[in-house]
Amino acid sequence: MKRFLSIILLNSILFLNICQANTNPPAKKTVDVSKSTINWKASKVTGTHTGTVGIKSGSLDIEKGKLKGGSFVVDMKSIVVTDLSGTGKERLEGHLNSDDFFSTEKFTEAKLDITKVTEMAMKGEYAVTANLTIKGITKPISFVAKASENSATAEIKIDRTKYDIKYGSGSFFENLGDKAIDDTFELNINLVY
């Protein structure tokens, strides 16, 4: 009987430890906005433009060194063009901030909320599904991210027309010729935490 009670007690302790271990939430790692970067690239028939946009805030959920979730907010009023200078730079930045593109007076922030993370075969790589909100429109996106204890990177391709950014899109306007702008733009994200 003592042996039976000892086994039950031992199993109960193990069960409680397992339950307790599984209830510990992942550690929230705050994004260091001064060290983190988002670089963008947009293409058109006659070439490409590049630039940056600032991160306002964010955090990633890391559990035992593995990415589990997170979110971050982008300061849309911080759009900078890096491939031009002078009036060309000022003109393009103004246009990107206008209602033709990101309407930054009305929509000052964009947000990415991670909804699902699946570990991939390569150590530190994850298949990520997230909700991306631009101009008040939220759509699901998927991408591959690499994460470590102190940083995470991702390259994301975004179809701007899903967020009501149709200016210069050959999908919506005819006879644009060399004025056509690709529907997809790229973000290269480097988060430090």
VMD Tcl script that draws the C-alpha trace (Angstrom):
set ca {
  {0.00 0.00 0.00}
  {2.86 2.38 0.85}
  {4.43 1.66 -2.50}
  {1.14 2.35 -4.29}
  {0.71 5.68 -2.47}
  {4.33 6.61 -3.23}
  {3.76 5.97 -6.95}
  {0.57 8.07 -6.93}
  {2.35 10.88 -5.05}
  {5.32 10.79 -7.44}
  {3.04 10.84 -10.50}
  {1.06 13.73 -9.04}
  {4.23 15.75 -8.46}
  {5.47 15.05 -11.99}
  {2.07 15.97 -13.45}
  {1.98 19.26 -11.52}
  {5.54 20.11 -12.61}
  {4.68 19.43 -16.25}
  {1.53 21.55 -16.01}
  {3.43 24.35 -14.31}
  {6.22 24.22 -16.92}
  {3.69 24.54 -19.72}
  {1.94 27.54 -18.17}
  {5.02 29.77 -18.07}
  {4.44 32.44 -20.70}
  {7.16 33.21 -23.27}
  {9.48 36.09 -22.37}
  {8.50 39.40 -23.99}
  {11.56 40.95 -25.61}
  {11.13 44.67 -26.24}
  {12.36 45.83 -29.64}
  {15.19 48.38 -29.43}
  {13.82 50.93 -31.91}
  {17.14 52.83 -32.07}
  {18.99 49.73 -33.35}
  {16.22 48.11 -35.41}
  {15.67 48.90 -39.10}
  {13.15 48.48 -41.87}
  {14.46 49.00 -45.40}
  {12.03 49.10 -48.30}
  {12.40 48.62 -52.04}
  {9.79 49.44 -54.68}
  {10.15 48.81 -58.40}
  {8.72 50.44 -61.48}
  {9.22 49.92 -65.20}
  {12.12 52.39 -65.31}
  {13.95 51.28 -62.15}
  {13.67 51.01 -58.38}
  {13.52 53.24 -55.33}
  {14.80 52.37 -51.87}
  {14.39 53.80 -48.42}
  {13.68 53.29 -44.76}
  {10.76 53.58 -42.37}
  {11.04 53.75 -38.59}
  {9.80 51.36 -35.95}
  {7.73 53.02 -33.24}
  {7.46 50.10 -30.80}
  {7.32 46.34 -30.62}
  {8.05 43.13 -28.79}
  {8.70 39.51 -29.65}
  {7.74 36.49 -27.58}
  {10.75 34.21 -27.10}
  {10.50 30.89 -25.26}
  {13.64 28.82 -24.67}
  {15.40 30.75 -27.42}
  {12.61 30.17 -29.94}
  {10.25 32.66 -31.57}
  {6.65 32.19 -30.42}
  {4.89 35.44 -31.36}
  {5.00 39.21 -31.18}
  {4.01 42.46 -32.81}
  {5.47 45.80 -33.82}
  {4.24 49.22 -34.86}
  {5.72 51.22 -37.76}
  {5.83 55.03 -37.76}
  {4.49 55.74 -41.26}
  {5.37 59.44 -41.03}
  {9.05 58.44 -40.94}
  {9.23 57.25 -44.57}
  {12.61 58.24 -46.05}
  {13.83 57.81 -49.63}
  {17.53 56.82 -49.71}
  {18.28 56.52 -53.43}
  {17.56 60.17 -54.30}
  {18.67 63.55 -52.99}
  {17.46 67.13 -53.22}
  {14.11 67.97 -54.77}
  {13.65 64.47 -56.26}
  {13.91 62.97 -52.76}
  {11.54 65.55 -51.27}
  {9.02 65.10 -54.07}
  {8.95 61.28 -53.79}
  {8.73 61.37 -49.97}
  {5.82 63.80 -50.25}
  {4.10 61.56 -52.79}
  {4.56 58.43 -50.64}
  {2.99 60.29 -47.69}
  {0.05 61.48 -49.83}
  {-3.33 59.84 -50.38}
  {-1.97 58.25 -53.60}
  {0.08 55.95 -51.38}
  {0.13 55.71 -47.56}
  {-2.08 58.65 -46.46}
  {0.19 59.25 -43.46}
  {-1.75 62.28 -42.20}
  {-4.71 60.00 -41.56}
  {-2.92 56.67 -41.00}
  {0.17 57.47 -38.94}
  {0.93 53.85 -38.07}
  {1.10 50.41 -39.65}
  {1.11 47.28 -37.50}
  {2.16 43.66 -37.78}
  {0.70 41.11 -35.33}
  {2.11 37.58 -35.46}
  {-0.69 35.00 -35.31}
  {1.19 31.73 -35.91}
  {4.80 30.58 -35.77}
  {6.01 27.20 -37.03}
  {9.60 26.12 -36.52}
  {11.31 25.07 -39.77}
  {13.99 22.44 -40.39}
  {16.83 24.99 -40.38}
  {17.69 26.02 -36.81}
  {16.46 29.53 -36.05}
  {14.11 29.74 -39.08}
  {10.36 30.06 -38.70}
  {7.34 30.10 -41.00}
  {5.35 33.09 -39.75}
  {1.74 34.05 -40.36}
  {0.74 37.54 -39.30}
  {-1.91 40.20 -39.69}
  {-0.53 43.31 -41.38}
  {-2.47 46.56 -41.06}
  {-1.75 49.39 -43.51}
  {-4.12 52.35 -44.02}
  {-6.55 50.77 -41.56}
  {-6.86 47.62 -43.70}
  {-5.78 44.32 -42.13}
  {-4.76 41.35 -44.28}
  {-2.96 38.09 -43.45}
  {0.58 37.62 -44.75}
  {3.11 34.79 -44.54}
  {6.89 34.96 -44.57}
  {10.04 33.28 -43.28}
  {11.81 34.85 -40.28}
  {15.14 34.11 -38.67}
  {15.38 34.69 -34.93}
  {17.99 34.34 -32.21}
  {18.19 35.39 -28.57}
  {18.84 39.05 -29.46}
  {17.58 39.71 -32.99}
  {15.17 38.69 -35.72}
  {15.18 39.29 -39.48}
  {12.65 38.84 -42.25}
  {12.19 39.71 -45.90}
  {8.55 40.36 -46.70}
  {6.88 41.00 -50.05}
  {3.65 42.98 -49.80}
  {0.99 43.49 -52.47}
  {0.16 47.16 -51.94}
  {-3.14 46.92 -53.84}
  {-4.59 44.80 -51.01}
  {-4.27 47.93 -48.85}
  {-6.00 50.24 -51.34}
  {-2.72 51.62 -52.72}
  {-3.47 51.47 -56.43}
  {-1.61 54.49 -57.83}
  {0.30 53.52 -60.99}
  {-0.80 49.88 -60.79}
  {-1.05 48.07 -64.11}
  {-3.61 45.79 -62.45}
  {-6.07 48.68 -62.21}
  {-5.07 51.19 -64.88}
  {-4.38 50.77 -68.60}
  {-1.86 52.51 -70.85}
  {0.56 53.43 -68.06}
  {3.58 52.62 -70.21}
  {6.80 53.46 -68.39}
  {4.80 55.05 -65.53}
  {3.65 51.64 -64.22}
  {4.69 50.75 -60.66}
  {4.90 47.14 -59.47}
  {2.08 46.07 -57.15}
  {4.56 44.38 -54.81}
  {7.10 46.14 -52.63}
  {9.70 44.53 -50.38}
  {10.58 45.07 -46.73}
  {13.85 43.94 -45.20}
  {13.28 43.94 -41.43}
  {15.97 43.71 -38.76}
  {14.69 43.77 -35.18}
  {17.13 44.03 -32.27}
  {15.91 43.32 -28.73}
}
mol new
graphics top color blue
foreach p $ca { graphics top sphere $p radius 0.5 }
foreach p [lrange $ca 0 end-1] q [lrange $ca 1 end] { graphics top cylinder $p $q radius 0.2 }
display resetview
